[in-house]
Amino acid sequence: MYHDVNLTEKLKQYFGFDKFKGNQEAIIRNLLDGRNTFVLMPTGGGKSLCYQLPSLIMDGTAIVISPLIALMKNQVDVINGMTETDGVAHYLNSSLNKSAIDKVKADIIAGKTKLLYVAPESLTKEDNVDFLRGVKISFYAVDEAHCISEWGHDFRPEYRRIRPIINEIGEAPVIALTATATDKVRTDIKKSLGILDATEYKSSFNRPNLYYEVRHKTKDIDKQIVKFIKQNPGKSGIIYCLSRKKVEELAAVLRANDIKAAAYHAGLDSGTRSATQDDFLMERIDVIVATIAFGMGIDKPDVRFVIHYDIPKSLEGYYQETGRAGRDGGEGKCIAFYSYKDLKKLEKFMEGKPVAEQDIGRQLLQETAAYAESSVCRRKMLLHYFGEEYDKDNCGNCDNCLHPKTKIEGKDALLVVLNAIAAIKEDFRTDYVVDFVEGKETNDIVAHKHDRLEEFGSGEDMDEKLWNPVIRQALIAGLLKKDVENYGILKLTSAGKKFMKTPTSFMIVLDNEFNEDEEDDSHEGVSAALDPTLYSMLKDLRKKMSSRLKLPPYVIFQDISLEQMATVYPVSLEDLQTIQGVGAGKARRYGKEFVALIKKHCEENDIERPMDLRVRTVAKKSVLKVKIIQSIDRHVALDDIAEAQGLEFDELLDEVEAIVYSGTKINIDYFLEEVMDDDRIDEIYDYFKESETDDLEAAMDELGEDCTEEEIRLVRIKFMSDMGN
């Protein structure tokens, strides 16, 4: 029926392109011939054109089932912008009111609408089904089809109802499209949609222009991210976080550091979300900090970096999200931060879910962990996961290939593993195999009586760091395979069995180490890079100021504040407020002479100030701080404030101390008069007046017989507020 259509001409007419990309033309022909079609095409490969162009050519209306409202709006605007008449494309979803829905239906009945985007939830509504029964449907397109499979990274149960609804509305060819799907997910999609006969089109997953890197996630991650963005000024980027709270916090930190950034997550109202999306597309903002709700179908070709603040839950998700970088073939840096702690946190999140779902979730997580920890070419690992071989030894565009580790001989370790898998009848997963070769008598191994096998503990004298990399690299080399259908158990391939008979050299690289005990203590970190000359000059200045103002030195600035000043060289009052224990009040009151001294010292000694250490942080506790100050202003008893804020009394005192030490004046006399007698208040107050230190232990040694620790802390708060602020 559509054999004579000149597709290249139509492509030029509607989209302005001269030629098709990859498999696009073959896919469109297949659909025009009325055949079911399955398209696996990486992000940026031009998936949407595969259903947009045929819908404009064919009679009737094509129904596109898509999970995201933002995506529909974006694509409908694009199609309507290309055609002379309005209403060629429409969407039906929960964001429309009654009159808007009536307008959509009228355009469909009038034959104007060639393309109708529908959310799966809207498709199942009875009145929509009744209405669509009377419409000529050209074909059904199921976009983001991996949502059908619980093995996909974004499973949506309502996607499982698509086939029964299609049967109700009326037969027409189905085209399913996804950017990420393992073999398991592909089969799942075709079964669920009833299109096992579909012609399959699979494009390569390799994106040569994307650079992949995994970094160890440490305490200074915000600092690293700010530094990275500052080194890439004006470039567009997306940062993915797993929680909405972290999205908000990080966006605030970036803005505090003069980066044009905005938050995007499902908890924001749709108006804010689409405004943010438009701002990003129009380059009014450079960086979006988002949960995974952002980016599906966002057609911005020049996203230059994608950062994963938290490790993703699956490699499918990771691939899809990184795929939003460098769609124009230009630079695309993909950096993921990984820590073992995050992995454990994600496992914990799964605990409430049904067992089968937990099991799938854990397997997907293990694949992500393997990707992060491995020293093998990242590209090779990703492509192998999606069932594609990558034959180069070094891709030249990932951290592991740019800084390759020395290879070591893994032949003996591999033989131990292969023999062990054979001995336990190819029926267990990686962690079981590792416990078995290490000779660990776990409950599971003892229950299977595998501790009695000759091969049990056959690797106990070898380095335990060998096992995971050997197994992962044997999978990539095709000596082992994972039976995904069956909980990820390890099976020998014919190549693996051959290796057991005639072993050859098998060179491997050990995993990257992610030592969790490297969490640096910021106080020690400070003294390491401290400028000792400047530190003693700052102490002298503090001493002079203290005798001039008749105040103990610590009231002006504490030692830790001086240490930080001698490390990061703040040269303005604004810089000074990034120092621990220095609020705006304190900076204004005492800061001028300190920053002048630091500036002079930097100029005289040609000191380059470390940019990355001047990252402005956003006080996470600022809301609590404001509530405490307001309550004290209203003379609420401190123990009542603690209870209202869900704090222990000593935790409240910690907060109040932080408030006065950073330079905010508060008056707690009303409370002191209630709980202490005047003589005791005076005794403690006088002690701090004379003392060289505000140290609590020193005060307890001196006053402890008469006063409790709480009383000393309360009066110290009064003293610091009176004298220092």
Phi, psi and omega in degrees: 000321181249021185300326188275357184292129176275101188293322181297322179297315180295322179299316180293316183300311186271319189251349178076010178266149180273329181214160181281159175259141171049235185271005190309313185295316181297321181297315183294318178301315182302318181289319178298331178280003175082021183257147174296144189222138176239125184240120174246107186220122183302154177311134178091357182274353179094043182296314189296331179298332183297336175248339180291313183296310180300329181296326181285337182272321189279159174287148175090192184243132176270138178256122179252117180265120187221144188277347189239126182296319182300321181295317181300312183302313182302312184287325178297318178300318181298311183295314181295332178289339183268344186247157186284329182262150177279156173089007178294324176238143179218166169226151178239112175205182188292351182277354184265143175271177187304315185290327177294320179296318179300321180296317179300313183295322180296317180296324180292315181297323180286355178081009181286324192271120181263341190219117180240115177273132183226135172284146183304326180295322181288327182297328185274355179292136189300317183291330176291319179298314180301317182295314185291337177303328183270008185251145176280115181264125179283315175193168175249130175248128177252104182273159182050048189296344178297342178299343180289327191261134178289352173271351176283169187274359187217049189303131176231112185306325184296340177294335179291344183267002186297313184300310179303325180290319178302318179300324180288319185286316180145144183297141171191159181300154180241134171242123179253134183230137175210155180259349181213120176199126173282171180307319182301313182292321180302313180298316180303315182297311184295321178298309186297325181272359180065038180233047181299340181272005187297143172286133183258135176236121185235122179263163180292145179270359184283125174246090189301333184280351181272132177260126182252135178214142174240129180245151176290129182275114180241183184299333185267028183302318180300318180298315181299320182292316179300315181299315181300315183293320180296331178280350178236059190296140175076358181274148179277139179208161177235136175242122181261130174236156182278332184246150179297323182300314181294323177304311181298314184297314184292321179300321179294319179298316181297317180295323179297338179257027175060035175252133181284099186225154176217155180268151178213116174204169188293345181280349180274153181288159191296330178299313180297318182297313183288329177296318181296317180299316179296318179301323180290314180296324182273003178063029171281336170234151184265325189234132173253129173255123193215159165274178184295355179296345186261141164108347181294118178079007177286118187262068176251111190286339189248039172287120189265341176210148173231121181248133174258107180293323176242150180292135183289164184283343181205158179289331175300311180301316182298315182296317181297317183288318178294332181297351178277355178269146170055041181292341179275007180087355178275192184304140175210109182261127182242111184240127178243139176260132186230134169217146182299326179302317180298321181299314180297321180298316180296322178296323181295322180303333186281348193304329182279352188277163177302150187304316183299319180293320178299319184296314178298313181303318181293320179297318180297320179296319181298324178296320180295317180298318180299318179299315184292317188279335187290149176261007179284158176312125183297322182298315181301316182294315181298311183295322178299321180299324181267017173076026180239135180274140175238112193270352179286149178278331182223119184279342178072005182219041170212161185300321183291329180277329179284333177231069188292144176276156177294135179279146176235160181286125182245010186305310184296316180296321180296319179298319177302314182295312183298317179295322180295316181297320178295319183295325181265022170062035175048048188229017184222163182267180186308308188298326179293316181299317181296314178301321183295312183289334179278352178077032179274126181273070180286162179305319183297313182294318180295319180299324179275000182060024181283347178289348181269353182285150181299324184283349182299126179076015184292348180244018189291340179270358183263163182293124184292347177289350183283326197296308182299310180299323180298314181296314182299318184284335174290326177296314181296322182282355177080018177272339175230159169221157181258131176270094186296321180306330192242061175060020177072031180285151185271131179239150175277141173263175180295326178296324179293318180294324179295319180299322180297324181285314181231085182293142175234179179298140177223095184278136181227165170246140177288160180293160169290147180262131176243083183284119183284344183274010179275009180302110187281142176276118190301331182294314179293321180303325182295309187295336182296322185257017188291143175267103189296325180297311182296320181302316182288329176294320180293322179294321178298314181299318180298320181297313179301314183296323183292323180284329179293319184267358182056050179230145172300145184306320185294342178291328181286295173216142177283164181304317184298327179293318179295320179301316180293322178299323182280001179251319187251359174051064177289128183245010174218163180296330179293314177302321186299330182286353175274356181277140180302132176082009179240108176266181183299318183299313183294319180300316181293319186291313187242353196283331189310307185293327181293313182291328178296316179298316182295317182299314181298316181299319179295316182295315184293331184252014181050047182273127173274120185283134182289107182306316190292345181271356179263028179291124180283133177258162179250126184296113180292333186267010188301327181295313179299317182303313181298317180299318181295313181299316180298319181294320179294320177300328180271009179061037175283137180301141185299322180294330176290322178298315181303314182296318182296327183265004179069034181246151167289160183298318181291331176293322177297316180299323176304314182296315182295321177299315180301322180296311183286325180295331181270008168107012178263133182273130172223158183238111180252019181306321183303324182280318180302317181298330179289319194252349182226154175271158189300322183299318182293318178303313183297319183299314181291319182300314181295324178302311182293330178300319185272337191286149176277345185225152176260013184300133185291319181297318179299319181293321179296319179301319185282318191247353192306330182293324184267332191235150177273164179300319180299316180298317180298317181296319181297315182289325178299323177299315180299314183299312182297322181290316180295310191275322192266344191240000000 
